[in-house]
Amino acid sequence: MIVDGVETSARAWLALTKWRYERMGLVAALMDEGGESHGGGGSAPVGGTTSDPTARKAMGRIEQDTRLSYEYRRLERDVGMALRVVEGARSALGSIYADTIDAYYLTDRRVTWEDVAELMGCTVRTCHRRCDVFCDWLEDVGIAGATEGRFV
């Protein structure tokens, strides 16, 4: 299946989706807390100008805020697409498949397949089968077909 111009498997896309969702939480936390300062310090003046560590620190902070904001928007876009794919799976395959994928790949906390199996009231093996069915379906219909809830 082609995602963002690159051939990838459904499993690789799901793994990337999980990473993106977790990264989105980290980036949001950095934005809320102000991130790490990359400016400041007492380096020597350049070209005869007066050194202004406060201004340099502020400029570094503005640049970092811009980078984090851009990254967050990209992650939000990609995770939003994944949520639409899961909702398409709900229409095409049923809620148990969508809920299983959602519980493992789109959650704020680090869950295991054992956690998902307990939540879903089934075995880990059943969760893996549901994931297999989801991946086969996604590779058959592609991202666009999945967001439409297409079955085949």
N, C-alpha and C positions, 0 to 999 in steps of 0.2 A: 504494500500500500504506500502511496506517496503522501508525505506530510511535510509541509513547508518546502516543497521541491526536492525532498530527499526520500529515497526508498527506505522504508523501515518496516519491521514486523509489528504486529499488534502488541506483542509482549514488550518490545522495546519502547513503544509509545506509552504503554501503561507504566513502565518503570520510570520513564521521563516525566510522566504526569505526576507520579507520586513524589518525585524529587521536586518538581515545580511547586506542588502544593506545600510541601514542607519549607521550601525556600521562600515562598510567599509570606509565610508566617514569620520567618527570620527577618526578611526585609522590612515587614511592617513593624516589627519590634525595634529594629535599628532606626527606622524613621521616627517612631514614637519617643525613643530614648535619646535621639540626637546623634546616634552612630558614634563612630570613633573619629576623633579629630586627626586629620592628616597634615594640617598646617601648623604654624607656630614655631617656636624654637628661636634661638638667637643667632641665626646665621648672619654672616657679614653682609653689609650693604653691597648692592650691585650697581656699577656704573655711577658711583658717587652719590646715590640717593640715600636718604635716611631709612634705616631699617624700621619696619613697623610690624612687629610680630602679631599684634592684635588684628590688624587688617589682613595680613597673610592668613591667619587662622580663620577669620571670617570668610575670606574668599575660598579657602579649602573646604569649609563647611557648606558653602553655597554650591560648590561643584559636586560635593558628595551628595547633598540633598537632591540635586538634579539627576545624578546617576541612579540613586536609589528610587526616585520617583519614576524614572524611565523604566528601570528593571521591574518595578512593581506593576506598572501598567502592562508590560509584556507578559508577565506571569499571570496577571489577572485575565488577560485575553485568552491565553492558552488554557488556563484552568477552567475558564468559562466555557470554552469549546469542549473540554472533557466532560463537564457537567451536562452539556447538551447531548453529547454522545451517550452518556449514561441514561439520560431521559429517553433517547431514541431506543436504547436497548430495553427499557421498561416497556415501551410500546411494542417492539418487535419480538422480544424474547420472554418478557414477563418480569415482574418485580423481584423475584428471588435472584435472578441474574444481575439485575441493575443494583440491587441492595448489596449483594456480595462484592461487586466491583467497587461500589461507592465506599463500603466499610473498610476495604483494604487500601485502596489507592487514593481516596479523597477524604482523608481524615486528619485532624490536627495533631493527633498523637501517633507515636510509633506503635502500630499494632502488628501482631503476628497472625498467621493463618489460624492458629489455635484460638486467638481472641475472636476472630471473625466467625469461626465455626461455633464457638459458644454463643455469640450474639445471634447467629442465624439458626441455632438449634439443630445443627447437623454435624457431620464429621469433616475433618480437614480435607479428606479425600473428595468429599462432595463439593467443597469450596473450590478445590483445584479443578474438578470437572466443570463446574459453572464458569470458571475463568477460561478454561479451554474452549467451551462453547462460545463464550463472549468473544474470544480472540478469533476463532474461526469465522464467526458472523462478521466481525469488524473487518477482517481481511477480505471477506466476500463483498461487502457493500461499500467499504471505504468510509472515510470520515464524513463526506457529504451525505452519503446514503444513510449513515448511522444517525446523523442529526435529524434526518427526515423520519426516522423510525422505520425505514425500509427493511423488509424481512429478507428478500433476495433480490 
